[in-house]
C-alpha cells in the first residue's frame, strides 16, 4: 500500500511524505502505518478510531484534526490518502 500523508494549515501543505509498505488494512496495521507516518513527519501520533479506518477503506483517505491528538499541535489537520495506481494508463490516482 502506498500513501501520501500531509500536514496542513488552512489550504497550505506544511509537510508531506509518500510512504509505501506491505501493510494490510487491519486495525493493528493501520495504527502501525500512522505511527510510522507521524515519526517521519515529526509529529505526535493521532488517536485513531474505527471511524477513521472505515473512511480510509471506503474513501481512500482519513483526516485527523486537532482534537484527534492528545498533545497540542500547531496545524489544522493531518491527512492520510491512499495512492491507487491505474494499471492500464500507469497514472496515479489520489
Secondary structure, 3 states (H helix, E strand, C coil): CEEEEEEEECCEEEEEEEEECCCCCCHHHHHHHHHHHHHHHCCCCCCCCHHHHHHHHHHCEEEEEHHHCCCCCCCCEEEEEEEEEECCCCEEEC
